């Protein structure tokens, strides 16, 4: 069936008709930017943009040339439409001001233009992540307008540039996946109402950081690795792609738990991932698909942001496993996970050899 398929445009117009109709137009502009980035990423070394740019980004991390181009693609495709009061990007220290040539609207677009870009030169899937907030009035956005809990997002999504390019998004009524049909240039609804399996036996974490994790995370991962010989009584599988978009996409497709927890590797950073344009949009997508997204000690979507590029611990995926790891954090914080040793009895124990 060629013409009866639901395109992204049809879907978002139907989903946002009425109060949020401008949101539909903004999502269509984001999709246009994603198509440009897909074409660029898909060229690989033929694009002529492999390797690093001269600069480092606001995170102090080496900036890839393709990071800069992806950032430009989203700014140029989205700044002119009249839906936006401002934008914020992982690649820009301060919020992006909509040029005076263009009308302003009441939406805020916050994004990581190319997540996982350290993988781009080794041909591993990368992606773009975006979050959309709304102000009550149109006009120029101030920094405070961006510092809102993830619960206030009106839409969120990501593009994954893999063997196929997909756009996965939510406007608050479920999480839905669209696949780019390169012949027609349309995104086609291929994964309506995605659901994350409640149970899983697959975990994703960068185990090279194990010595820096907090004890509850060390406890959880040790139990997964012990498999059927340990208290979990079942073997687990492990994955680590180092592209959050690819990890989250796998979890939406087949379940799993993704962890980039708080660690003491760099005390200045409570985790690696950024709240506004990585954790919050992914948390909305996962929760809309029936999964859970936590810092280990509370819902990510309830974290009150204090800074544009703030980092946060991320534990998300199949609800049963996320809730288990939250329980381990609580037991650790309350001391319930440590064996009770009474100094009194230890000195007077009848059984001490
Ligand atoms: P880059 O965009 O710098 O490649 O970082 C990707 C990322 O933010 C996230 O997508 C990965 O899950 C995580 O970092 C990988 O971090 P490690 O390289 O420390 O495993």
Boltz pocket constraint, residues with backbone or C-beta under 6 A from the ligand:
constraints:
  - pocket:
      binder: B
      contacts: [[A, 61], [A, 114], [A, 115], [A, 116], [A, 117], [A, 118], [A, 119], [A, 206], [A, 242], [A, 243], [A, 244], [A, 245], [A, 260], [A, 272], [A, 273]]
      max_distance: 6.0
